[in-house]
Amino acid sequence: MLVLNGVMGRKTVVTDFSKTGDQVIPQAHRKPPRQQARKRHGMNDISEVFGSNTTCAVDGASALGTALRYVCDSLLSKCYTSLTTSLKNEFRRGSAKLLPNDRLLYFHLIWFLTAYHRAKGPHLSKLHTHAVLAYEAKKETDGLDASLAVEAPPPMVSYDQKAILSTLDMFSFNFVLQSIEVCATLRR
């Protein structure tokens, strides 16, 4: 009998010389069952429901973080609306230009840029708070001279939400819902 041991601990019987003809079928032996984990409380944290299951730590001050921010910001401001509108039209028509995995790539693009846009808002407000605190500290240290020079506090950096609104229409909602239903029926 020839048995292959897999990397994950699975054993597969490749040949069993005691069987003949059609009875020789490779069989995978299952791992022994693990102990059952205790059940957790029924309430889910909001981050478990809507949050990502992966995390990535990129230092915002590094060259990589700066480049990623630049790419994401330029995608959102320059071409996101026209790109998603064009792709939605192609999906509506059932165009022959589309490849089989384009739908999945479209969902990944929307997910990534929407998550980036969602994380950008609190980050911008935190930066604005730090700038206002620095302005107030400078105003206090300079004293009367600064108050006479009437310098305006730093403005809030713009947080454009128009780009993301192109993917929050009824077609996109129905498109995602239909894709989930198709995936669920294929898994049954």
Secondary structure, 3 states (H helix, E strand, C coil): CEEEECCCCCEEEEECCCCCHHHCCCEEECCCCCCCCCCCCCCCCHHHHHCCCCCCCCCCCCHHHHHHHHHHHHHHHHHHHHHHHHHHHHHHHCCCCCCCCHHHHHHHHHHHHHHHHHHHHHHHHHHHHHHHHHHHHHHHHHCHHHHHCCCCCCCCCCCCCHHHHCCCCHHHHHHHHHHHHHHHHHHC
